[in-house]
Amino acid sequence: MNPVIGLDVSKGESHAQAFADRGTPYGKIFCFNHDLDGLASFLRYAQDLESFTGKRAAVV
C-alpha cells in the first residue's frame, strides 16, 4: 500500500481525501478549520490512515 492524503488548502478551512492505495479512497472527504482543534483532528485523521495501512501517508 502507498497511502496518500490529498490536501486542498483554502482560506479558513481545508479539505482532505485519504487514499489507502492508488485509486482506493479511504473514508470520505474530511474538512477541518485552521485552528488548533482542526489541526488536531487532521492529525487523528492521518493517524487513522497510518493505523489502517501500517505506513505513514504522504500529504500532497
N, C-alpha and C positions, 0 to 999 in steps of 0.2 A: 504494500500500500504506500502511496505517496500523498499523504494528507496535505491539503492546502486550504487556506481561508482567503477568499476574495473580499477585499475591503473597499467600499465606496465611501470616501470621507466627504461630508458636506458641512455647511456651516451649522453648528449647533448639535448635529447628530450624525451618526454613521450607520451604514447598513453592511452586514457581513453575510456571506454564504459559505459554509464549510463543505468540503468535498473529501470523503474518505479515500477516494482514489479517482483517477481520471474518469470524468463523466458520471461519477456516483455521488450525488448530493447526500450530505449528512444533515438531516433535520431541515428546518425551514429557514427563510431569511430572518436574520436577527438584527434588530435595531437597538442602538444604545446612544445615550447622551454623552456629551463631552464634559463629564464631571467625574468625581471620584467613584461614585456609585456605578455610573455607566461603565467606566473603565474596569472596575472590579467585576462587573457582570460579563464583560468581554473576556476577561482573563478566565473566568469559570467556563465560559463557552469554549475557549481554546483548550482548556484542561480536559473538558469532557471529550473533545475530539481526540486528544492525545491518549486518554484512557482507552477509548474505543479502538484506536489503530495501533497503539503501542509505540507510536513515533510522534515527535514534535512536528507540528504543522508549519509550513512556510506561510507567511502572510504577504499577499501581493495586492 
